[in-house]
Amino acid sequence: MLLRAKKCWGYTGSVRRSSSARINEAKLEENFDVSARQIKDYSKYISDKSSLREPSITRTLTALTYKAGKNLISLAEGMPNEKVFPFKEINILLKDGTKLDLINKELDIALQYIPSQGYPKLLTNLKEFQKKIHNPPNWEDRDIIVTSGSQDGIYKSIELLVNKGDPVLFPTPLYSGTDIIMKPYKPKVLEVKQDSKGLNPENLRSVLETHRKTGQIMPKVIYINPTGNNPTGTVIPNDRRQEIYDIACEYDLIILEDDPYHFMHFNDEVPKSFISYDVEGRVLRFDSLSKVLSSGLRLGWITGPKPLISVIELHMQASYLHTATLTQVIANKLLETWGLDGMVHHLNTVREFYRERRTCLINLLEKHLTGLAEWDTPEAGMFVWVKIKGVPDVYDMIFRKAIERGISFVPGHAFTISSGAPCPYIRVTYSKSSPQDMEEACIRLAKLIREEQKLYAGFTPIQ
């Protein structure tokens, strides 16, 4: 227990534990007050820019008005009158025949300003969803804010935590959307190599120890895409997740858990989210409805410690005020109509849909690209990370020649932090194209690879 306490209360020595020690500690912790280990002061994590933000008086009044209810007579907010809006009703027909009708007061709300944190009814349902699915420790100390997709949440959280030139931990290959957010901050990138099981805890510890020995400022943020990593499709096993979380405690890191593919895993073991391990309040989790309901709705949410969520809300007050009300009301209407069981059923349907497509593409790759490329079967998500043999750099092949042949892929360069370095990888997606189109794309790609291999001296193309 002492070793565990040292690690998670800021001790930075190199402490290792045996498997039996972990088990014994877990038993001891059953009666341990986890609230005693929570972070009490988040000021050291908040960036200089974010620390200067102040609440908007008008936005604060909007939130207070919603809480006060219909008995309050308000002459405060600059809200337009719903009577001038031309919309009378919005009717939505689901594929299962269910009808969602927005009329009268509910429609008025859907077309109006709301508090920056989100539509109150949706917030209530999302909190219930998070509690049942992830059951985070110390739930009463966490909060949720609705964002315009998880990408928006990542952007706001990076601004919350990172100063220009800060060291930041990134797994490689790295989701390109995070890379483009981070670039203007010119961070000192600490790359953590991934393997076939995703982020490797031993690699993480090694990078941290090596950096600490330089005497430089230590990182305070690590970004992790744990389930269906984009682009590799890996899923970090649960035992690794616990070990990574322990390391985050030891080195005092905030974890940015970007998990839009959480419900699209294909293994028997259900991934346990980092926030479900989070006894200290050091995880900001990003969820998204883009992959499972609609990307056009642009709906996601951040779950995390209240002090951090409140600063993110100040950012939102200063930018676009709040995520679109109409899409929030539609999503809430759907959640209330389906209920939790109905939502889980839909998520299971989505998972099986993508599992079948994954299997289809893997079979086609084996049929047409065996000997020309190599890949691992993805365990979640939408992508296969393919290494082209005999072609040290695929950039020109993909950006020019592939498109000329009527096929398109993402070159691996989009997921490498070292810009300009040669890369033999491409990201192939099975999410949208029909099986027939996927096969034709594989046939054309195989032909292109053979042609490209001939350009490299000393390499004998595979027939």
GIJOKA-V56894 format. One record per helix or strand of 2 or more residues. SS is the DSSP state (hx for helix, st for strand). FROM is the first residue (numbers start at 0). TO is the last residue. If there is no record, write none. Layout:
SS:FROM:TO
SS:FROM:TO
This chain:
hx:1:7
hx:18:30
hx:33:36
hx:47:50
hx:56:67
hx:81:83
st:88:92
st:98:102
hx:103:109
hx:119:132
hx:138:140
st:141:146
hx:148:160
st:166:171
hx:175:184
st:187:194
st:197:198
hx:200:212
st:220:223
hx:237:249
st:253:257
hx:273:276
st:282:287
st:299:304
hx:305:317
hx:324:368
st:372:374
st:382:387
hx:394:403
st:409:410
hx:411:414
st:424:428
hx:434:452
